[in-house]
Amino acid sequence: MSELRIFYHENGRLKISKNIDTVRQTELKDIIWIDLNDVSEETEERLEDFLKIYIQEDEEMEEIEMSSRYIQTDDSLVANSNFMLDNYTLEPVSFILKNNILVSVRSEELKSFNETVKKIYANPKSFPTGQHVLVSLLETRVEYDADIIEDVTDQITLLSKSIGTTSDDEPLREDILIEIKDLQEKVMIIRQNIMDKQRVVSSMLKGNFFLDDLQPRLTMIIKDINSLFEYTRFGFDRLDYLQDTFLGLVNLQQSKIIKIFTVVSVVFMPPTLIASIYGMNFRHMPELSWGWGYAFSLAAMILSVAIVLFYFKRKKWL
């Protein structure tokens, strides 16, 4: 949904406007944030002309190299970062900071932006400039990333329990490997997402562009990001362990099946041998004319099976 939001101060109060003309009617020092959500090219061009900035196209934001995601000059800053959606796809967002006015460019609805707007309305005095808005957006995004990691961790735990509760007689679900692979993909995307944030925030700290009161908050964001890296690494390790466990259980089930076939084959080998002997058509076989020959052969077969089963039981192979 296309939407333009302009946050500015008027007579000591925070106001919001969706009219592009507000930019020209308001003093630049009173504007703190201009949020562009899939707006028209005409709107972008008018903002570029008035604020003397360059707004990147979607293709430029997606194709830009990681090393060029942060550009800083004497009076402006451009940062490109990916924000993750609920379906684990990455949405490129461009931030332009000039004259303490933040311009954000995106094409999707993002929870972290809506949450930041709530924070601004709840405590407008904490957002005197666009720098404060940008730092709050990054803080909120990292909080959402932590929630997503927690959700994936819960999914891994449920999958682990489903594997652990499988009985010996119940065949293992073939889709478990697919679930493990999907979770690995999710963790990989999350790791890529927070790595992107780490590079951007690290560049902000090195550039000394932000106000002194925002430096500790940026440092705290870096610490939170580093802790998220540990959680993603732990998630990868758990998924690798689950994969190895699942494959081990599959091998055990296959071994049990092969063991059953082996036992059956060995058990019936002696009776088969006896039946083969007495099935030969030689003329001089004393048991052929013996009245108890048939009963004797059956008894020999049953006895041979019992001996083999007794031996297997004693060896604890059954």
Salt bridges, closest charged atoms under 4 A:
GLU3 OE2 - LYS18 NZ 3.28
GLU10 OE1 - LYS15 NZ 2.61
ASP21 OD1 - ARG46 NH2 2.61
GLU27 OE1 - LYS29 NZ 3.60
ASP30 OD1 - LYS29 NZ 3.39
ASP35 OD2 - ARG5 NH2 2.94
ASP35 OD2 - ARG106 NH2 2.58
ASP49 OD2 - ARG24 NH2 3.62
ASP86 OD2 - LYS111 NZ 3.38
GLU139 OE1 - ARG217 NH2 2.91
GLU143 OE1 - LYS119 NZ 3.97
ASP145 OD1 - ARG141 NH2 2.92
ASP168 OD1 - LYS256 NZ 3.69
ASP175 OD1 - ARG173 NE 3.11
GLU179 OE2 - ARG173 NH2 2.46
ASP182 OD1 - LYS181 NZ 3.28
ASP196 OD1 - ARG69 NE 3.49
ASP196 OD2 - LYS197 NZ 3.97
ASP213 OD2 - HIS132 NE2 3.15
GLU230 OE2 - ARG233 NH1 2.77
